[in-house]
Amino acid sequence: MKLNVKAFAFTCGIIWGLGLFFLTWWIIAFDGVTGEVTFIGRLYRGYSISPLGSIIGLVWAFVDGLVGGWIFAWLYNFISQHMQKK
C-alpha cells in the first residue's frame, strides 16, 4: 500500500494547525489571554495565548504539520517499497 504524499501532508497540516488553534482558544476560555511565552511560542515565532497568537500558531502549525506529514509519508513509501522487494 502506498500513501499519497500530498494528501497525507495536507491532512497532517490541517489537523495540527486546527488542533493548536482550538487548543489556544480552549486555554483562553478557561484562563484568559496571557502574554506569557509558552514552550510552543519558543518554537513558533509570534505565538502566544491570544487571539492573534492563535492565528499565528495556526499558520506555523500548518506548515510544520505539512512538512512533517510529507516526510513521514515519503519515508513510509520508501521503506515499504524496499521491504516489498525482499
Secondary structure, 3 states (H helix, E strand, C coil): CCCCHHHHHHHHHHHHHHHHHHHHHHHHHHHCCCCCCCHHHHHCCCCCCCHHHHHHHHHHHHHHHHHHHHHHHHHHHHHHHHHHHC
